[in-house]
């Protein structure tokens, strides 16, 4: 079964930057929406950003102006550029892809830790 593989997480100081990447382990056809979610300790998973095949984006309010989501349709890859990171951005970040058929895929997550 195809899985999503995230990379790019790590430890960074407040104000720093990280770039997350996500690619499927196999072939996924007709990927419609790609996105990033996060889950902080003791909290529910929340949407961070999504991007459609056509390039339309949506961001959670607290990351607007700091995070940028992009995708490469040819490589079926999605990225999240995170700038001006804050301690409250600390979480496990999960990649998500939804096919036009409705089939949904999740990654296992990558930990982002922002120190103050």
C-alpha positions as CSV (number, residue, x, y, z in Angstrom):
1,X,0.0,0.0,0.0
2,X,1.3,3.4,-0.9
3,X,2.3,5.6,2.0
4,X,3.4,9.2,2.3
5,X,6.9,9.9,3.5
6,X,7.6,13.3,5.2
7,X,11.1,14.7,5.7
8,X,12.7,18.0,6.9
9,X,11.6,18.2,10.5
10,X,14.0,18.9,13.3
11,X,15.0,21.3,16.0
12,X,15.2,25.0,15.3
13,X,15.4,28.2,17.3
14,X,12.6,30.7,17.4
15,X,12.7,32.9,14.3
16,X,14.4,30.2,12.2
17,X,13.1,28.3,9.2
18,X,12.5,24.7,8.1
19,X,11.3,23.2,4.9
20,X,9.2,20.1,5.0
21,X,8.8,17.7,2.0
22,X,6.4,14.9,1.4
23,X,6.3,12.3,-1.4
24,X,4.5,9.0,-1.8
25,X,6.3,5.7,-1.6
26,X,4.6,4.6,-4.8
27,X,2.4,6.0,-7.6
28,X,-0.7,7.9,-6.7
29,X,-2.8,9.0,-9.6
30,X,-5.1,12.0,-9.8
31,X,-4.0,13.7,-6.6
32,X,-6.4,16.6,-6.1
33,X,-5.7,18.2,-2.7
34,X,-2.4,18.1,-0.9
35,X,-2.0,19.4,2.6
36,X,-0.2,19.6,5.9
37,X,-1.7,19.1,9.3
38,X,-0.1,19.2,12.8
39,X,-0.7,17.9,16.2
40,X,0.9,19.4,19.3
41,X,1.2,17.5,22.5
42,X,-2.2,17.2,24.2
43,X,-4.0,18.8,21.3
44,X,-6.1,17.7,18.4
45,X,-4.7,17.5,14.9
46,X,-5.3,20.7,13.0
47,X,-5.1,21.9,9.5
48,X,-2.0,24.0,8.6
49,X,-2.3,24.5,4.9
50,X,-3.7,22.9,1.7
51,X,-3.1,23.3,-2.0
52,X,-5.2,22.1,-4.9
53,X,-3.9,20.8,-8.2
54,X,-4.6,24.1,-9.7
55,X,-2.5,25.9,-7.1
56,X,-5.2,27.4,-4.8
57,X,-4.0,27.6,-1.3
58,X,-5.6,27.8,2.2
59,X,-3.8,28.5,5.4
60,X,-4.6,28.4,9.1
61,X,-4.7,31.9,10.5
62,X,-1.7,31.6,12.8
63,X,0.6,30.6,10.0
64,X,-0.5,33.1,7.3
65,X,2.4,35.2,6.1
66,X,5.0,32.8,7.7
67,X,4.3,29.4,6.0
68,X,4.1,28.7,2.3
69,X,2.8,25.5,0.8
70,X,3.8,24.4,-2.8
71,X,3.5,21.3,-4.8
72,X,5.2,19.6,-7.8
73,X,2.4,17.8,-9.7
74,X,5.0,16.0,-11.9
75,X,6.7,14.5,-8.8
76,X,3.5,14.3,-6.8
77,X,5.3,16.1,-4.0
78,X,4.2,18.7,-1.6
79,X,6.3,21.1,0.4
80,X,5.9,23.4,3.4
81,X,8.3,26.3,3.8
82,X,8.1,27.5,7.4
83,X,9.7,30.9,8.3
84,X,9.7,32.9,11.5
85,X,9.0,29.8,13.5
86,X,7.6,30.2,17.0
87,X,7.6,27.8,20.0
88,X,3.9,27.3,19.5
89,X,4.6,25.8,16.1
90,X,6.1,22.8,17.8
91,X,4.2,19.7,16.7
92,X,4.2,16.6,14.7
93,X,3.5,17.6,11.1
94,X,1.6,15.2,8.9
95,X,1.3,15.2,5.1
96,X,-2.1,14.5,3.5
97,X,-3.1,13.7,-0.1
98,X,-6.6,13.3,-1.4
99,X,-7.3,11.7,-4.8
100,X,-10.2,12.9,-7.0
101,X,-11.8,9.6,-6.2
102,X,-11.9,10.6,-2.5
103,X,-9.2,8.1,-1.4
104,X,-7.0,9.7,1.3
105,X,-3.4,9.1,2.3
106,X,-1.5,10.2,5.4
107,X,2.1,10.2,6.3
108,X,3.5,9.0,9.7
109,X,4.6,12.5,10.6
110,X,7.7,14.5,11.2
111,X,8.5,16.3,14.4
112,X,9.2,20.0,14.4
113,X,10.5,21.5,17.6
114,X,11.0,25.2,18.0
115,X,13.0,26.3,21.0
116,X,12.6,29.8,22.6
